């Protein structure tokens, strides 16, 4: 059921989406306030480009584009404890985070969903921001 809902969200755009894009400066400000930052990329991407210091590594799509929503959500709720808690998602270029963020907002009714505009590549690394390496 959840997989079907995500597919609907992935292929339909919504005028009512509350997913908010933020830049690297806004992300740093939010992190200083303790907002949870979740990197949804794959392990190979974590290792190749590093992660934003303090981000939680929580892969959503595997290398074939497959996902397991119940498994992912069981880990996600360890970091985001209420539907009102603000959090930031990021991936490589912001395509995956838009999909996942819209799903969390529209289908699961999370109220404060943010994503890093341009992802880690264009919204962080290309802006001269540092990452930390993952082994």
N, C-alpha and C positions, 0 to 999 in steps of 0.2 A: 504494500500500500504506500509506504513512504517513498519507495523508489519511483512509483508512478507519479506521485506528487512532485518530486524533484524534477522529473522529466518535463512535466507541464511547465514548471517555473523556468527551467533551462531554455525552453524554446518559445516562451511567451514573454513579451516585455510588458511591464506594468507601469501605468501612469501614476499609480498610487504608491510606488515603492518609496520606503523611507531610508533605504540604504544611503549612507552619506559618505562621499569621497573626501578624504583629508590628505594634506600634503605632509612632507617630512617634519616641518616645524610644528604643525598641529599634533602630529603623532608624538613628538618628543614632549610636548606639553602634557598630553594625555598620559604618557608613561610616567611622568613626574608625579601625577596625581594617583598613580596606581592602577590605571586602566589596563586590563588584560589584553595582551597582543598575541594573536594566534597565527602562526605560519602554517598554511595548509598544503605546502609543497611536499614533494616526495623526498625520501632519504637521500637519493643521489643529488638532488638539487641543494639540500642542506649542506652536503659535503662539498659540492663544487663552489658555491657562492657564499657559504656561511649563512648565519641568521642575524637578525637584529637582536642585540644583547637584551636578554630578559624575555624574549618571545618564547611562547610554548610551541613546540613542534607537534603538530597534529594533522598528519597527512589525510586528505580527503579522497582524492582520486589517485588510483595506482597508475603505473606506466601505460596501461591499456585503456585508461579512462573509466575504469570500473570503480565502484564505491559501495560501501556498506553503511548505510545511514544509522541503523540502530547501534552498531559497534562504535562509529564515530561519535554519535551523540552521548554514548555512555562515558566517553572520555571528555567530551566537550563540557558536560555539566559539572565536571570536577573543577573547572576553571570559571565557568559562567554559571553562577548558582541561582540566579533569578531572571525572569523575562525582562526586568527593568534594568539590570546591570549593564552598563556600557562596555563594549569590547570592540577590538579592531582586528580585522582579518587582513592577511596579505598572502600573495602568491608571487609568481615571477613577474607577470605583466598586468595583473588585476582582472584577467578574464575569469579565472576560476573563482576568485573571491566575489565577483559580482554575482555569479550563479549561486554560490553557497549562501552569500549574504542575503540575496533576495529570497531564497528558500527559507532561511531562518526568520526573516522579517515577515514575509507574506503568509507562509504556511504555518510556521510554528509560533508566530506572533511575538518575537523578540522585539523590544521597543527601541533599543539604542545600538543599532548595528552600523559600524563604520568599516571602511576599507581604505587601504593605502592607494591613492591614485597613482597609477603607473606600476604598481607592484614594487617588489624589491629592486628590480632592474632599473626602471625609469623613474621611480618615485623615491629611491633611497641611494643606491650605488651611484647612479648617474648624477646625483646631486652632491656627490663627494662624501656621503655618509659612510661610516664604517660598519662592517659586520664582524661577527666572531665566528671562528672556524669550528666546525663540528667534526669529530673523529668518527 
